[in-house]
Amino acid sequence: MQIVEGIERPIMLYCDNKSVVLYSNNNRSSTKSKYIDIKFLTVRERVQSEQISIEYLGTNSMIVDSLTKGLLPKVFHEHVAHMGVLQFKESLV
């Protein structure tokens, strides 16, 4: 992960996985974390050096989930509306 030089504040990353947020913001290691791949430890180092900041954001607030997950129709339509996607009607014929 390359970080752009000259940014004065941390880059904000939002995640809907509370375990990931807790692990990346925590300085301690546990027996379960000793098998984590080295590339994931880089994220933790970037958080500790304040280059990035990882915050929890619930699934209902992540509008991009409609592109990556199977959602209930109501939630899907809410996400699409928040993206600004307009409904196309086939009344042009």
N, C-alpha and C positions, 0 to 999 in steps of 0.2 A: 504494500500500500504506500504510494508516494503522496506526501503531503505538500501542498503548495507553500513555498517559502514566503514570508512576509505577512502572513495572516496573524493579526494581533489577538484574536480570540479563538477558542477551540471550534473546530467544525462539529456541528451537532448531527449525530446519527440517532435515528429513532428505531426502536426495536419492540416487537410485541411479545418477546420472550423474557419473562422476569428473571429466569435463571441466568441468561446471558448477561443481562444488565447487572445483576448482582455480582457475578463472577468478574466481569470486566472492571467494575468499580471497587472491588475488594482486593486488598493487598496480600491477603493470606492464601496459602495453598492448602489443599486437602488431599487425602488419599485418592479421592475420585478424580482429582484434576491432574494427577501425575501422568496420565496417559493422553493428555490433550496434545495435539500436534503443535509443533513449534510455531507454525504460521499463525495459529490463533493466539499465541502468547504475544505476538507483535501488536495485536490490537490492545491488549492490556497495557503494554509498555507505552503505547501512544496515549492512552487515557491517563496514565500516571505522569507523563511528561506534559499533559494538558494541551496536546495537539488536537485531540478529538474528545468529544464528550458523548457518552451513550446514555440516552434517556428512554424510559419506558413510555410507550404509546399504545393504548389498547387497540385491538383488532377493529373495533367499530369506528375508530378515528383514522385508520389507515386506508385511504381511498384507493390506493393502488392494489389492494387485496382483491378487488374485483377482476383484475387481470391475471392473478396468480393462484387464487383459491376458489374452491366451490363454495359459494355463499347462498344463503336463503334469498329468494327472489326480492323480498322487501329490502334487505341490506344491500343487495346488488344494485337495485335501482337508486337507492340513496347515494351509494358511492359514485355511480355514473353521473347522477345529477350534480354532485359536488365537483366532479371533474370538469363540468361544463359541456359534456357531450350532449348534443341535441338529438332528439328522437326523429328519425327519418320516416316520413310517411309516404307510402307509395300512391299518392293521389296525383302524381304528375302525368299519368297516362291519359 
